[in-house]
Amino acid sequence: MSAITSATGRRIRFAELTDDQARRQWWAEGWPEEGIDFMMRMWATVPEAVAEVMSVVEEVVGHPPRTFAQWAAAHADALRA
C-alpha cells in the first residue's frame, strides 16, 4: 500500500479479511459456492515464486519489467479518481 500512498499522496488503509469474512463477502456479492471454494484454494496455494520478476516479461511486452511502485507512479492520476 505504501507504493500507492507515495504515488497519490493519499493514505491507503488495508484491512485483511479472515477466510470466513471473505467467504461471507463473496457470498453476499452473489458468487457461487464453487467459485468461492476455488478462490480460497487458489489464494492458499500461491507459490512465493509468483513475486519473482523474470526475463519473460520483457520478451512478452517488449520493455523491461517495472516495480509496483513504478507502475503506481505512472498511474497515480487514475488511482486518485
mmCIF file of the N, C-alpha and C atoms, coordinates in Angstrom:
data_MODEL
# 
_entry.id   MODEL 
# 
loop_
_atom_site.group_PDB 
_atom_site.id 
_atom_site.type_symbol 
_atom_site.label_atom_id 
_atom_site.label_alt_id 
_atom_site.label_comp_id 
_atom_site.label_asym_id 
_atom_site.label_entity_id 
_atom_site.label_seq_id 
_atom_site.pdbx_PDB_ins_code 
_atom_site.Cartn_x 
_atom_site.Cartn_y 
_atom_site.Cartn_z 
_atom_site.occupancy 
_atom_site.B_iso_or_equiv 
_atom_site.pdbx_formal_charge 
_atom_site.auth_seq_id 
_atom_site.auth_comp_id 
_atom_site.auth_asym_id 
_atom_site.auth_atom_id 
_atom_site.pdbx_PDB_model_num 
ATOM 1   N N  . MET A 1 1  ? 0.807   -1.185  0.000   1.00 0.00 ? 1  MET A N  1 
ATOM 2   C CA . MET A 1 1  ? 0.000   0.000   0.000   1.00 0.00 ? 1  MET A CA 1 
ATOM 3   C C  . MET A 1 1  ? 0.858   1.260   0.000   1.00 0.00 ? 1  MET A C  1 
ATOM 4   N N  . SER A 1 2  ? 2.082   1.160   0.494   1.00 0.00 ? 2  SER A N  1 
ATOM 5   C CA . SER A 1 2  ? 2.921   2.353   0.550   1.00 0.00 ? 2  SER A CA 1 
ATOM 6   C C  . SER A 1 2  ? 3.249   2.882   -0.842  1.00 0.00 ? 2  SER A C  1 
ATOM 7   N N  . ALA A 1 3  ? 3.310   2.017   -1.844  1.00 0.00 ? 3  ALA A N  1 
ATOM 8   C CA . ALA A 1 3  ? 3.589   2.484   -3.205  1.00 0.00 ? 3  ALA A CA 1 
ATOM 9   C C  . ALA A 1 3  ? 2.448   3.353   -3.717  1.00 0.00 ? 3  ALA A C  1 
ATOM 10  N N  . ILE A 1 4  ? 1.221   2.968   -3.431  1.00 0.00 ? 4  ILE A N  1 
ATOM 11  C CA . ILE A 1 4  ? 0.069   3.766   -3.863  1.00 0.00 ? 4  ILE A CA 1 
ATOM 12  C C  . ILE A 1 4  ? 0.002   5.060   -3.064  1.00 0.00 ? 4  ILE A C  1 
ATOM 13  N N  . THR A 1 5  ? 0.272   4.983   -1.766  1.00 0.00 ? 5  THR A N  1 
ATOM 14  C CA . THR A 1 5  ? 0.285   6.181   -0.934  1.00 0.00 ? 5  THR A CA 1 
ATOM 15  C C  . THR A 1 5  ? 1.330   7.163   -1.444  1.00 0.00 ? 5  THR A C  1 
ATOM 16  N N  . SER A 1 6  ? 2.512   6.675   -1.746  1.00 0.00 ? 6  SER A N  1 
ATOM 17  C CA . SER A 1 6  ? 3.581   7.541   -2.253  1.00 0.00 ? 6  SER A CA 1 
ATOM 18  C C  . SER A 1 6  ? 3.205   8.167   -3.587  1.00 0.00 ? 6  SER A C  1 
ATOM 19  N N  . ALA A 1 7  ? 2.594   7.388   -4.452  1.00 0.00 ? 7  ALA A N  1 
ATOM 20  C CA . ALA A 1 7  ? 2.255   7.885   -5.785  1.00 0.00 ? 7  ALA A CA 1 
ATOM 21  C C  . ALA A 1 7  ? 1.122   8.896   -5.761  1.00 0.00 ? 7  ALA A C  1 
ATOM 22  N N  . THR A 1 8  ? 0.143   8.679   -4.898  1.00 0.00 ? 8  THR A N  1 
ATOM 23  C CA . THR A 1 8  ? -1.058  9.524   -4.918  1.00 0.00 ? 8  THR A CA 1 
ATOM 24  C C  . THR A 1 8  ? -1.063  10.609  -3.862  1.00 0.00 ? 8  THR A C  1 
ATOM 25  N N  . GLY A 1 9  ? -0.238  10.454  -2.839  1.00 0.00 ? 9  GLY A N  1 
ATOM 26  C CA . GLY A 1 9  ? -0.265  11.393  -1.733  1.00 0.00 ? 9  GLY A CA 1 
ATOM 27  C C  . GLY A 1 9  ? -1.444  11.161  -0.802  1.00 0.00 ? 9  GLY A C  1 
ATOM 28  N N  . ARG A 1 10 ? -2.141  10.056  -1.008  1.00 0.00 ? 10 ARG A N  1 
ATOM 29  C CA . ARG A 1 10 ? -3.298  9.707   -0.173  1.00 0.00 ? 10 ARG A CA 1 
ATOM 30  C C  . ARG A 1 10 ? -2.964  8.485   0.672   1.00 0.00 ? 10 ARG A C  1 
ATOM 31  N N  . ARG A 1 11 ? -3.375  8.530   1.913   1.00 0.00 ? 11 ARG A N  1 
ATOM 32  C CA . ARG A 1 11 ? -3.159  7.392   2.805   1.00 0.00 ? 11 ARG A CA 1 
ATOM 33  C C  . ARG A 1 11 ? -4.147  6.285   2.435   1.00 0.00 ? 11 ARG A C  1 
ATOM 34  N N  . ILE A 1 12 ? -3.632  5.094   2.259   1.00 0.00 ? 12 ILE A N  1 
ATOM 35  C CA . ILE A 1 12 ? -4.463  3.944   1.907   1.00 0.00 ? 12 ILE A CA 1 
ATOM 36  C C  . ILE A 1 12 ? -4.526  3.016   3.113   1.00 0.00 ? 12 ILE A C  1 
ATOM 37  N N  . ARG A 1 13 ? -5.722  2.605   3.463   1.00 0.00 ? 13 ARG A N  1 
ATOM 38  C CA . ARG A 1 13 ? -5.905  1.689   4.577   1.00 0.00 ? 13 ARG A CA 1 
ATOM 39  C C  . ARG A 1 13 ? -6.197  0.304   4.024   1.00 0.00 ? 13 ARG A C  1 
ATOM 40  N N  . PHE A 1 14 ? -5.572  -0.700  4.612   1.00 0.00 ? 14 PHE A N  1 
ATOM 41  C CA . PHE A 1 14 ? -5.765  -2.081  4.193   1.00 0.00 ? 14 PHE A CA 1 
ATOM 42  C C  . PHE A 1 14 ? -6.202  -2.900  5.396   1.00 0.00 ? 14 PHE A C  1 
ATOM 43  N N  . ALA A 1 15 ? -7.282  -3.614  5.246   1.00 0.00 ? 15 ALA A N  1 
ATOM 44  C CA . ALA A 1 15 ? -7.760  -4.489  6.317   1.00 0.00 ? 15 ALA A CA 1 
ATOM 45  C C  . ALA A 1 15 ? -7.911  -5.892  5.736   1.00 0.00 ? 15 ALA A C  1 
ATOM 46  N N  . GLU A 1 16 ? -7.074  -6.807  6.178   1.00 0.00 ? 16 GLU A N  1 
ATOM 47  C CA . GLU A 1 16 ? -7.134  -8.182  5.682   1.00 0.00 ? 16 GLU A CA 1 
ATOM 48  C C  . GLU A 1 16 ? -8.346  -8.894  6.272   1.00 0.00 ? 16 GLU A C  1 
ATOM 49  N N  . LEU A 1 17 ? -9.046  -9.612  5.424   1.00 0.00 ? 17 LEU A N  1 
ATOM 50  C CA . LEU A 1 17 ? -10.210 -10.356 5.865   1.00 0.00 ? 17 LEU A CA 1 
ATOM 51  C C  . LEU A 1 17 ? -9.813  -11.763 6.295   1.00 0.00 ? 17 LEU A C  1 
ATOM 52  N N  . THR A 1 18 ? -10.528 -12.296 7.257   1.00 0.00 ? 18 THR A N  1 
ATOM 53  C CA . THR A 1 18 ? -10.348 -13.706 7.599   1.00 0.00 ? 18 THR A CA 1 
ATOM 54  C C  . THR A 1 18 ? -10.988 -14.522 6.475   1.00 0.00 ? 18 THR A C  1 
ATOM 55  N N  . ASP A 1 19 ? -10.719 -15.815 6.455   1.00 0.00 ? 19 ASP A N  1 
ATOM 56  C CA . ASP A 1 19 ? -11.348 -16.671 5.454   1.00 0.00 ? 19 ASP A CA 1 
ATOM 57  C C  . ASP A 1 19 ? -12.866 -16.590 5.549   1.00 0.00 ? 19 ASP A C  1 
ATOM 58  N N  . ASP A 1 20 ? -13.409 -16.632 6.761   1.00 0.00 ? 20 ASP A N  1 
ATOM 59  C CA . ASP A 1 20 ? -14.861 -16.557 6.944   1.00 0.00 ? 20 ASP A CA 1 
ATOM 60  C C  . ASP A 1 20 ? -15.422 -15.228 6.454   1.00 0.00 ? 20 ASP A C  1 
ATOM 61  N N  . GLN A 1 21 ? -14.729 -14.131 6.727   1.00 0.00 ? 21 GLN A N  1 
ATOM 62  C CA . GLN A 1 21 ? -15.187 -12.820 6.270   1.00 0.00 ? 21 GLN A CA 1 
ATOM 63  C C  . GLN A 1 21 ? -15.182 -12.749 4.742   1.00 0.00 ? 21 GLN A C  1 
ATOM 64  N N  . ALA A 1 22 ? -14.123 -13.277 4.121   1.00 0.00 ? 22 ALA A N  1 
ATOM 65  C CA . ALA A 1 22 ? -14.040 -13.270 2.662   1.00 0.00 ? 22 ALA A CA 1 
ATOM 66  C C  . ALA A 1 22 ? -15.167 -14.100 2.062   1.00 0.00 ? 22 ALA A C  1 
ATOM 67  N N  . ARG A 1 23 ? -15.399 -15.286 2.627   1.00 0.00 ? 23 ARG A N  1 
ATOM 68  C CA . ARG A 1 23 ? -16.488 -16.135 2.144   1.00 0.00 ? 23 ARG A CA 1 
ATOM 69  C C  . ARG A 1 23 ? -17.834 -15.412 2.239   1.00 0.00 ? 23 ARG A C  1 
ATOM 70  N N  . ARG A 1 24 ? -18.092 -14.781 3.383   1.00 0.00 ? 24 ARG A N  1 
ATOM 71  C CA . ARG A 1 24 ? -19.366 -14.077 3.568   1.00 0.00 ? 24 ARG A CA 1 
ATOM 72  C C  . ARG A 1 24 ? -19.504 -12.918 2.581   1.00 0.00 ? 24 ARG A C  1 
ATOM 73  N N  . GLN A 1 25 ? -18.412 -12.189 2.363   1.00 0.00 ? 25 GLN A N  1 
ATOM 74  C CA . GLN A 1 25 ? -18.468 -11.062 1.432   1.00 0.00 ? 25 GLN A CA 1 
ATOM 75  C C  . GLN A 1 25 ? -18.749 -11.549 0.018   1.00 0.00 ? 25 GLN A C  1 
ATOM 76  N N  . TRP A 1 26 ? -18.033 -12.573 -0.445  1.00 0.00 ? 26 TRP A N  1 
ATOM 77  C CA . TRP A 1 26 ? -18.254 -13.087 -1.793  1.00 0.00 ? 26 TRP A CA 1 
ATOM 78  C C  . TRP A 1 26 ? -19.664 -13.655 -1.937  1.00 0.00 ? 26 TRP A C  1 
ATOM 79  N N  . TRP A 1 27 ? -20.136 -14.344 -0.891  1.00 0.00 ? 27 TRP A N  1 
ATOM 80  C CA . TRP A 1 27 ? -21.494 -14.893 -0.920  1.00 0.00 ? 27 TRP A CA 1 
ATOM 81  C C  . TRP A 1 27 ? -22.505 -13.753 -1.072  1.00 0.00 ? 27 TRP A C  1 
ATOM 82  N N  . ALA A 1 28 ? -22.322 -12.668 -0.307  1.00 0.00 ? 28 ALA A N  1 
ATOM 83  C CA . ALA A 1 28 ? -23.218 -11.514 -0.368  1.00 0.00 ? 28 ALA A CA 1 
ATOM 84  C C  . ALA A 1 28 ? -23.175 -10.846 -1.748  1.00 0.00 ? 28 ALA A C  1 
ATOM 85  N N  . GLU A 1 29 ? -22.038 -10.941 -2.419  1.00 0.00 ? 29 GLU A N  1 
ATOM 86  C CA . GLU A 1 29 ? -21.897 -10.359 -3.761  1.00 0.00 ? 29 GLU A CA 1 
ATOM 87  C C  . GLU A 1 29 ? -22.473 -11.273 -4.840  1.00 0.00 ? 29 GLU A C  1 
ATOM 88  N N  . GLY A 1 30 ? -22.950 -12.465 -4.446  1.00 0.00 ? 30 GLY A N  1 
ATOM 89  C CA . GLY A 1 30 ? -23.592 -13.355 -5.406  1.00 0.00 ? 30 GLY A CA 1 
ATOM 90  C C  . GLY A 1 30 ? -22.698 -14.406 -6.031  1.00 0.00 ? 30 GLY A C  1 
ATOM 91  N N  . TRP A 1 31 ? -21.492 -14.596 -5.483  1.00 0.00 ? 31 TRP A N  1 
ATOM 92  C CA . TRP A 1 31 ? -20.600 -15.612 -6.032  1.00 0.00 ? 31 TRP A CA 1 
ATOM 93  C C  . TRP A 1 31 ? -21.182 -16.999 -5.778  1.00 0.00 ? 31 TRP A C  1 
ATOM 94  N N  . PRO A 1 32 ? -21.023 -17.922 -6.725  1.00 0.00 ? 32 PRO A N  1 
ATOM 95  C CA . PRO A 1 32 ? -21.448 -19.297 -6.476  1.00 0.00 ? 32 PRO A CA 1 
ATOM 96  C C  . PRO A 1 32 ? -20.477 -19.976 -5.501  1.00 0.00 ? 32 PRO A C  1 
ATOM 97  N N  . GLU A 1 33 ? -20.967 -20.937 -4.764  1.00 0.00 ? 33 GLU A N  1 
ATOM 98  C CA . GLU A 1 33 ? -20.147 -21.615 -3.750  1.00 0.00 ? 33 GLU A CA 1 
ATOM 99  C C  . GLU A 1 33 ? -18.888 -22.223 -4.356  1.00 0.00 ? 33 GLU A C  1 
ATOM 100 N N  . GLU A 1 34 ? -18.991 -22.823 -5.548  1.00 0.00 ? 34 GLU A N  1 
ATOM 101 C CA . GLU A 1 34 ? -17.806 -23.431 -6.170  1.00 0.00 ? 34 GLU A CA 1 
ATOM 102 C C  . GLU A 1 34 ? -16.767 -22.362 -6.548  1.00 0.00 ? 34 GLU A C  1 
ATOM 103 N N  . GLY A 1 35 ? -17.208 -21.169 -6.898  1.00 0.00 ? 35 GLY A N  1 
ATOM 104 C CA . GLY A 1 35 ? -16.281 -20.078 -7.190  1.00 0.00 ? 35 GLY A CA 1 
ATOM 105 C C  . GLY A 1 35 ? -15.573 -19.605 -5.938  1.00 0.00 ? 35 GLY A C  1 
ATOM 106 N N  . ILE A 1 36 ? -16.293 -19.529 -4.842  1.00 0.00 ? 36 ILE A N  1 
ATOM 107 C CA . ILE A 1 36 ? -15.701 -19.140 -3.558  1.00 0.00 ? 36 ILE A CA 1 
ATOM 108 C C  . ILE A 1 36 ? -14.681 -20.184 -3.125  1.00 0.00 ? 36 ILE A C  1 
ATOM 109 N N  . ASP A 1 37 ? -15.048 -21.468 -3.235  1.00 0.00 ? 37 ASP A N  1 
ATOM 110 C CA . ASP A 1 37 ? -14.114 -22.542 -2.868  1.00 0.00 ? 37 ASP A CA 1 
ATOM 111 C C  . ASP A 1 37 ? -12.849 -22.480 -3.717  1.00 0.00 ? 37 ASP A C  1 
ATOM 112 N N  . PHE A 1 38 ? -13.013 -22.228 -5.023  1.00 0.00 ? 38 PHE A N  1 
ATOM 113 C CA . PHE A 1 38 ? -11.860 -22.125 -5.916  1.00 0.00 ? 38 PHE A CA 1 
ATOM 114 C C  . PHE A 1 38 ? -10.930 -20.990 -5.476  1.00 0.00 ? 38 PHE A C  1 
ATOM 115 N N  . MET A 1 39 ? -11.498 -19.820 -5.209  1.00 0.00 ? 39 MET A N  1 
ATOM 116 C CA . MET A 1 39 ? -10.674 -18.679 -4.809  1.00 0.00 ? 39 MET A CA 1 
ATOM 117 C C  . MET A 1 39 ? -9.952  -18.949 -3.494  1.00 0.00 ? 39 MET A C  1 
ATOM 118 N N  . MET A 1 40 ? -10.622 -19.579 -2.559  1.00 0.00 ? 40 MET A N  1 
ATOM 119 C CA . MET A 1 40 ? -9.983  -19.881 -1.276  1.00 0.00 ? 40 MET A CA 1 
ATOM 120 C C  . MET A 1 40 ? -8.816  -20.842 -1.477  1.00 0.00 ? 40 MET A C  1 
ATOM 121 N N  . ARG A 1 41 ? -8.995  -21.854 -2.312  1.00 0.00 ? 41 ARG A N  1 
ATOM 122 C CA . ARG A 1 41 ? -7.889  -22.792 -2.601  1.00 0.00 ? 41 ARG A CA 1 
ATOM 123 C C  . ARG A 1 41 ? -6.766  -22.097 -3.348  1.00 0.00 ? 41 ARG A C  1 
ATOM 124 N N  . MET A 1 42 ? -7.125  -21.253 -4.314  1.00 0.00 ? 42 MET A N  1 
ATOM 125 C CA . MET A 1 42 ? -6.106  -20.565 -5.115  1.00 0.00 ? 42 MET A CA 1 
ATOM 126 C C  . MET A 1 42 ? -5.231  -19.675 -4.236  1.00 0.00 ? 42 MET A C  1 
ATOM 127 N N  . TRP A 1 43 ? -5.845  -18.836 -3.399  1.00 0.00 ? 43 TRP A N  1 
ATOM 128 C CA . TRP A 1 43 ? -5.076  -17.927 -2.560  1.00 0.00 ? 43 TRP A CA 1 
ATOM 129 C C  . TRP A 1 43 ? -4.240  -18.673 -1.526  1.00 0.00 ? 43 TRP A C  1 
ATOM 130 N N  . ALA A 1 44 ? -4.690  -19.845 -1.108  1.00 0.00 ? 44 ALA A N  1 
ATOM 131 C CA . ALA A 1 44 ? -3.961  -20.625 -0.106  1.00 0.00 ? 44 ALA A CA 1 
ATOM 132 C C  . ALA A 1 44 ? -2.747  -21.320 -0.706  1.00 0.00 ? 44 ALA A C  1 
ATOM 133 N N  . THR A 1 45 ? -2.679  -21.399 -2.033  1.00 0.00 ? 45 THR A N  1 
ATOM 134 C CA . THR A 1 45 ? -1.604  -22.170 -2.664  1.00 0.00 ? 45 THR A CA 1 
ATOM 135 C C  . THR A 1 45 ? -0.727  -21.346 -3.603  1.00 0.00 ? 45 THR A C  1 
ATOM 136 N N  . VAL A 1 46 ? -0.750  -20.031 -3.485  1.00 0.00 ? 46 VAL A N  1 
ATOM 137 C CA . VAL A 1 46 ? 0.080   -19.176 -4.343  1.00 0.00 ? 46 VAL A CA 1 
ATOM 138 C C  . VAL A 1 46 ? 1.545   -19.365 -3.942  1.00 0.00 ? 46 VAL A C  1 
ATOM 139 N N  . PRO A 1 47 ? 2.384   -19.816 -4.875  1.00 0.00 ? 47 PRO A N  1 
ATOM 140 C CA . PRO A 1 47 ? 3.799   -20.010 -4.530  1.00 0.00 ? 47 PRO A CA 1 
ATOM 141 C C  . PRO A 1 47 ? 4.530   -18.673 -4.383  1.00 0.00 ? 47 PRO A C  1 
ATOM 142 N N  . GLU A 1 48 ? 5.557   -18.655 -3.541  1.00 0.00 ? 48 GLU A N  1 
ATOM 143 C CA . GLU A 1 48 ? 6.326   -17.423 -3.350  1.00 0.00 ? 48 GLU A CA 1 
ATOM 144 C C  . GLU A 1 48 ? 6.992   -16.966 -4.635  1.00 0.00 ? 48 GLU A C  1 
ATOM 145 N N  . ALA A 1 49 ? 7.294   -17.896 -5.527  1.00 0.00 ? 49 ALA A N  1 
ATOM 146 C CA . ALA A 1 49 ? 7.972   -17.558 -6.778  1.00 0.00 ? 49 ALA A CA 1 
ATOM 147 C C  . ALA A 1 49 ? 7.139   -16.633 -7.653  1.00 0.00 ? 49 ALA A C  1 
ATOM 148 N N  . VAL A 1 50 ? 5.844   -16.503 -7.384  1.00 0.00 ? 50 VAL A N  1 
ATOM 149 C CA . VAL A 1 50 ? 4.991   -15.645 -8.196  1.00 0.00 ? 50 VAL A CA 1 
ATOM 150 C C  . VAL A 1 50 ? 5.444   -14.185 -8.118  1.00 0.00 ? 50 VAL A C  1 
ATOM 151 N N  . ALA A 1 51 ? 6.150   -13.814 -7.081  1.00 0.00 ? 51 ALA A N  1 
ATOM 152 C CA . ALA A 1 51 ? 6.609   -12.435 -6.920  1.00 0.00 ? 51 ALA A CA 1 
ATOM 153 C C  . ALA A 1 51 ? 7.938   -12.162 -7.628  1.00 0.00 ? 51 ALA A C  1 
ATOM 154 N N  . GLU A 1 52 ? 8.554   -13.181 -8.173  1.00 0.00 ? 52 GLU A N  1 
ATOM 155 C CA . GLU A 1 52 ? 9.842   -13.007 -8.851  1.00 0.00 ? 52 GLU A CA 1 
ATOM 156 C C  . GLU A 1 52 ? 9.631   -12.350 -10.218 1.00 0.00 ? 52 GLU A C  1 
ATOM 157 N N  . VAL A 1 53 ? 10.457  -11.362 -10.523 1.00 0.00 ? 53 VAL A N  1 
ATOM 158 C CA . VAL A 1 53 ? 10.427  -10.735 -11.839 1.00 0.00 ? 53 VAL A CA 1 
ATOM 159 C C  . VAL A 1 53 ? 11.321  -11.552 -12.747 1.00 0.00 ? 53 VAL A C  1 
ATOM 160 N N  . MET A 1 54 ? 10.771  -11.965 -13.864 1.00 0.00 ? 54 MET A N  1 
ATOM 161 C CA . MET A 1 54 ? 11.505  -12.849 -14.768 1.00 0.00 ? 54 MET A CA 1 
ATOM 162 C C  . MET A 1 54 ? 11.737  -12.159 -16.110 1.00 0.00 ? 54 MET A C  1 
ATOM 163 N N  . SER A 1 55 ? 12.722  -12.638 -16.853 1.00 0.00 ? 55 SER A N  1 
ATOM 164 C CA . SER A 1 55 ? 13.060  -12.041 -18.142 1.00 0.00 ? 55 SER A CA 1 
ATOM 165 C C  . SER A 1 55 ? 11.934  -12.186 -19.157 1.00 0.00 ? 55 SER A C  1 
ATOM 166 N N  . VAL A 1 56 ? 11.053  -13.125 -18.957 1.00 0.00 ? 56 VAL A N  1 
ATOM 167 C CA . VAL A 1 56 ? 9.968   -13.328 -19.911 1.00 0.00 ? 56 VAL A CA 1 
ATOM 168 C C  . VAL A 1 56 ? 9.065   -12.097 -20.018 1.00 0.00 ? 56 VAL A C  1 
ATOM 169 N N  . VAL A 1 57 ? 9.011   -11.270 -18.988 1.00 0.00 ? 57 VAL A N  1 
ATOM 170 C CA . VAL A 1 57 ? 8.208   -10.042 -19.041 1.00 0.00 ? 57 VAL A CA 1 
ATOM 171 C C  . VAL A 1 57 ? 8.655   -9.188  -20.211 1.00 0.00 ? 57 VAL A C  1 
ATOM 172 N N  . GLU A 1 58 ? 9.951   -8.942  -20.296 1.00 0.00 ? 58 GLU A N  1 
ATOM 173 C CA . GLU A 1 58 ? 10.473  -8.117  -21.384 1.00 0.00 ? 58 GLU A CA 1 
ATOM 174 C C  . GLU A 1 58 ? 10.253  -8.794  -22.737 1.00 0.00 ? 58 GLU A C  1 
ATOM 175 N N  . GLU A 1 59 ? 10.394  -10.104 -22.777 1.00 0.00 ? 59 GLU A N  1 
ATOM 176 C CA . GLU A 1 59 ? 10.187  -10.828 -24.025 1.00 0.00 ? 59 GLU A CA 1 
ATOM 177 C C  . GLU A 1 59 ? 8.747   -10.704 -24.512 1.00 0.00 ? 59 GLU A C  1 
ATOM 178 N N  . VAL A 1 60 ? 7.800   -10.691 -23.599 1.00 0.00 ? 60 VAL A N  1 
ATOM 179 C CA . VAL A 1 60 ? 6.388   -10.635 -23.972 1.00 0.00 ? 60 VAL A CA 1 
ATOM 180 C C  . VAL A 1 60 ? 5.920   -9.209  -24.262 1.00 0.00 ? 60 VAL A C  1 
ATOM 181 N N  . VAL A 1 61 ? 6.255   -8.252  -23.386 1.00 0.00 ? 61 VAL A N  1 
ATOM 182 C CA . VAL A 1 61 ? 5.718   -6.898  -23.536 1.00 0.00 ? 61 VAL A CA 1 
ATOM 183 C C  . VAL A 1 61 ? 6.646   -5.944  -24.275 1.00 0.00 ? 61 VAL A C  1 
ATOM 184 N N  . GLY A 1 62 ? 7.891   -6.334  -24.463 1.00 0.00 ? 62 GLY A N  1 
ATOM 185 C CA . GLY A 1 62 ? 8.788   -5.518  -25.261 1.00 0.00 ? 62 GLY A CA 1 
ATOM 186 C C  . GLY A 1 62 ? 9.538   -4.437  -24.514 1.00 0.00 ? 62 GLY A C  1 
ATOM 187 N N  . HIS A 1 63 ? 9.405   -4.392  -23.205 1.00 0.00 ? 63 HIS A N  1 
ATOM 188 C CA . HIS A 1 63 ? 10.186  -3.451  -22.401 1.00 0.00 ? 63 HIS A CA 1 
ATOM 189 C C  . HIS A 1 63 ? 10.473  -4.105  -21.056 1.00 0.00 ? 63 HIS A C  1 
ATOM 190 N N  . PRO A 1 64 ? 11.492  -3.608  -20.367 1.00 0.00 ? 64 PRO A N  1 
ATOM 191 C CA . PRO A 1 64 ? 11.865  -4.233  -19.089 1.00 0.00 ? 64 PRO A CA 1 
ATOM 192 C C  . PRO A 1 64 ? 10.718  -4.159  -18.076 1.00 0.00 ? 64 PRO A C  1 
ATOM 193 N N  . PRO A 1 65 ? 10.669  -5.127  -17.190 1.00 0.00 ? 65 PRO A N  1 
ATOM 194 C CA . PRO A 1 65 ? 9.640   -5.076  -16.145 1.00 0.00 ? 65 PRO A CA 1 
ATOM 195 C C  . PRO A 1 65 ? 9.875   -3.885  -15.237 1.00 0.00 ? 65 PRO A C  1 
ATOM 196 N N  . ARG A 1 66 ? 8.830   -3.475  -14.553 1.00 0.00 ? 66 ARG A N  1 
ATOM 197 C CA . ARG A 1 66 ? 8.967   -2.386  -13.599 1.00 0.00 ? 66 ARG A CA 1 
ATOM 198 C C  . ARG A 1 66 ? 8.386   -2.829  -12.261 1.00 0.00 ? 66 ARG A C  1 
ATOM 199 N N  . THR A 1 67 ? 8.757   -2.112  -11.254 1.00 0.00 ? 67 THR A N  1 
ATOM 200 C CA . THR A 1 67 ? 8.277   -2.428  -9.917  1.00 0.00 ? 67 THR A CA 1 
ATOM 201 C C  . THR A 1 67 ? 6.829   -1.949  -9.768  1.00 0.00 ? 67 THR A C  1 
ATOM 202 N N  . PHE A 1 68 ? 6.173   -2.423  -8.725  1.00 0.00 ? 68 PHE A N  1 
ATOM 203 C CA . PHE A 1 68 ? 4.820   -1.958  -8.450  1.00 0.00 ? 68 PHE A CA 1 
ATOM 204 C C  . PHE A 1 68 ? 4.831   -0.456  -8.167  1.00 0.00 ? 68 PHE A C  1 
ATOM 205 N N  . ALA A 1 69 ? 5.857   0.015   -7.465  1.00 0.00 ? 69 ALA A N  1 
ATOM 206 C CA . ALA A 1 69 ? 5.963   1.451   -7.179  1.00 0.00 ? 69 ALA A CA 1 
ATOM 207 C C  . ALA A 1 69 ? 6.056   2.257   -8.474  1.00 0.00 ? 69 ALA A C  1 
ATOM 208 N N  . GLN A 1 70 ? 6.808   1.775   -9.439  1.00 0.00 ? 70 GLN A N  1 
ATOM 209 C CA . GLN A 1 70 ? 6.908   2.467   -10.728 1.00 0.00 ? 70 GLN A CA 1 
ATOM 210 C C  . GLN A 1 70 ? 5.566   2.462   -11.450 1.00 0.00 ? 70 GLN A C  1 
ATOM 211 N N  . TRP A 1 71 ? 4.868   1.341   -11.411 1.00 0.00 ? 71 TRP A N  1 
ATOM 212 C CA . TRP A 1 71 ? 3.554   1.249   -12.029 1.00 0.00 ? 71 TRP A CA 1 
ATOM 213 C C  . TRP A 1 71 ? 2.584   2.221   -11.348 1.00 0.00 ? 71 TRP A C  1 
ATOM 214 N N  . ALA A 1 72 ? 2.586   2.241   -10.023 1.00 0.00 ? 72 ALA A N  1 
ATOM 215 C CA . ALA A 1 72 ? 1.682   3.128   -9.269  1.00 0.00 ? 72 ALA A CA 1 
ATOM 216 C C  . ALA A 1 72 ? 1.959   4.586   -9.606  1.00 0.00 ? 72 ALA A C  1 
ATOM 217 N N  . ALA A 1 73 ? 3.230   4.964   -9.696  1.00 0.00 ? 73 ALA A N  1 
ATOM 218 C CA . ALA A 1 73 ? 3.568   6.344   -10.031 1.00 0.00 ? 73 ALA A CA 1 
ATOM 219 C C  . ALA A 1 73 ? 3.074   6.705   -11.428 1.00 0.00 ? 73 ALA A C  1 
ATOM 220 N N  . ALA A 1 74 ? 3.191   5.784   -12.362 1.00 0.00 ? 74 ALA A N  1 
ATOM 221 C CA . ALA A 1 74 ? 2.743   6.038   -13.731 1.00 0.00 ? 74 ALA A CA 1 
ATOM 222 C C  . ALA A 1 74 ? 1.220   6.135   -13.826 1.00 0.00 ? 74 ALA A C  1 
ATOM 223 N N  . HIS A 1 75 ? 0.503   5.523   -12.901 1.00 0.00 ? 75 HIS A N  1 
ATOM 224 C CA . HIS A 1 75 ? -0.961  5.500   -12.929 1.00 0.00 ? 75 HIS A CA 1 
ATOM 225 C C  . HIS A 1 75 ? -1.582  6.282   -11.771 1.00 0.00 ? 75 HIS A C  1 
ATOM 226 N N  . ALA A 1 76 ? -0.824  7.182   -11.170 1.00 0.00 ? 76 ALA A N  1 
ATOM 227 C CA . ALA A 1 76 ? -1.282  7.914   -10.000 1.00 0.00 ? 76 ALA A CA 1 
ATOM 228 C C  . ALA A 1 76 ? -2.590  8.664   -10.238 1.00 0.00 ? 76 ALA A C  1 
ATOM 229 N N  . ASP A 1 77 ? -2.730  9.292   -11.397 1.00 0.00 ? 77 ASP A N  1 
ATOM 230 C CA . ASP A 1 77 ? -3.957  10.047  -11.677 1.00 0.00 ? 77 ASP A CA 1 
ATOM 231 C C  . ASP A 1 77 ? -5.187  9.120   -11.656 1.00 0.00 ? 77 ASP A C  1 
ATOM 232 N N  . ALA A 1 78 ? -5.060  7.956   -12.276 1.00 0.00 ? 78 ALA A N  1 
ATOM 233 C CA . ALA A 1 78 ? -6.181  7.011   -12.295 1.00 0.00 ? 78 ALA A CA 1 
ATOM 234 C C  . ALA A 1 78 ? -6.461  6.481   -10.900 1.00 0.00 ? 78 ALA A C  1 
ATOM 235 N N  . LEU A 1 79 ? -5.436  6.299   -10.097 1.00 0.00 ? 79 LEU A N  1 
ATOM 236 C CA . LEU A 1 79 ? -5.619  5.800   -8.735  1.00 0.00 ? 79 LEU A CA 1 
ATOM 237 C C  . LEU A 1 79 ? -6.290  6.845   -7.837  1.00 0.00 ? 79 LEU A C  1 
ATOM 238 N N  . ARG A 1 80 ? -6.108  8.100   -8.157  1.00 0.00 ? 80 ARG A N  1 
ATOM 239 C CA . ARG A 1 80 ? -6.729  9.173   -7.374  1.00 0.00 ? 80 ARG A CA 1 
ATOM 240 C C  . ARG A 1 80 ? -8.221  9.325   -7.695  1.00 0.00 ? 80 ARG A C  1 
ATOM 241 N N  . ALA A 1 81 ? -8.617  8.898   -8.865  1.00 0.00 ? 81 ALA A N  1 
ATOM 242 C CA . ALA A 1 81 ? -10.017 9.089   -9.336  1.00 0.00 ? 81 ALA A CA 1 
ATOM 243 C C  . ALA A 1 81 ? -11.010 8.300   -8.523  1.00 0.00 ? 81 ALA A C  1 
# 
